[in-house]
Amino acid sequence: MARLGFMTFGILKADFGDPSVQGFVDRIGDVFNVAEGAGGFIDHASSGKLDWGERVAPRFADGLLNRAASTLSIWQDVEAVSIYALQGVHSEALRRRQEWFP
């Protein structure tokens, strides 16, 4: 049975902990909770359920790891991840991304 890996990666305007990106940080838990309850969701890298290996950032992010926001999740199909990503709390964060990302 096929599965779909869904990765997001972005560099925040400021380090985690900076008030200017706190609105993004405040949504992380809700975004993961909604994903875990979504139809078609299988797992995400920070769940602790599976050994996903070492987290490694792309080379272009060297020196920016305090600002690197990323996720990796597995879904049953593209339809399931599309519904999740384009609705609800994740969609709201996408609409506001210019507040937190350059």
N, C-alpha and C positions, 0 to 999 in steps of 0.2 A: 504494500500500500504506500503510495507516494505521500510525502510530507513537504511542508513549505517552511523554510527558514526565513524569518523576518528580522532584519537588523536595522536599527536606527543609530545614527551617529551625528553629533553636532558639537561645536565648540561654543560655549556660552560667552556672553560679552564680558563676564567677570568670573572670578573664582567662586566655587561653591562656598556658601557662607556669606557672600557679599549681599547686602540688602537688595541690590538691583536685580538679582536673579532669584530671590527668595520665592516669588510667585510661581516660578517653574518648579523649584525644589519642593514646595508645599503640595504640588500635584502628583509627585512621583508615586507615593503610596496608593492614592486613589486610582491612578492609571494602571498600576500592577493589579490591584484588587479587581478592577473591572475586567481586565484581560483574563485573569484566572477564572472568572465566572462566565466568560463569553463562550458561546457555542463554537466548537471547532478548535479551541485552545488546547494545547497539549502540555507545554512546559515553557519556562523561561530560565535563562542562565543563572539568575541570582536566587532561584527558588531553594536551592540546597537539596533538591530531590535526586538529581543526577550529578555525576562528575563531568562537568563541562570543560575541565582543563583550566589552564591559566588564562586570565583575562589579559589580552594584549591589545594595545591601541595601535592604529595605523602610524607609520613612521612620520607622516606629516604632522602628527599631534605631539611629537617630542617637545617637551618643555611646556606643554599646555594641558597636562593631565589633570590639573586642579580645575580645569574648565571643560573637560571632556564629558559629555553626557551621551550614554549609549545603552542600547538594549539589544538582546538577542532572544527571540522566542521561536517556538515551533508550533505550527498550526496544521490542521487537517487539509486545508485548501485555501486558495487565494480568495474565494468568496468570504470565508470566515474572517480572515485577517482584514479584508477590506471593510466589512461591516464594523468590526471593532475600531479600526483606525480612523474611520471617517464619520463616526457618531460619538455622542456622549463626551465624557471628560477628555478623551484623547483628541477628539476633533476640536474641542474648545482650546486646548493647548496649542494645537496646530494653528488655529486662527490667530492666537496671540504670540506666536513664535518671534515676531520682530521685536517684541519687548525684551526678549532674553538672548536672542542669537543675532550675530551681525549679518 
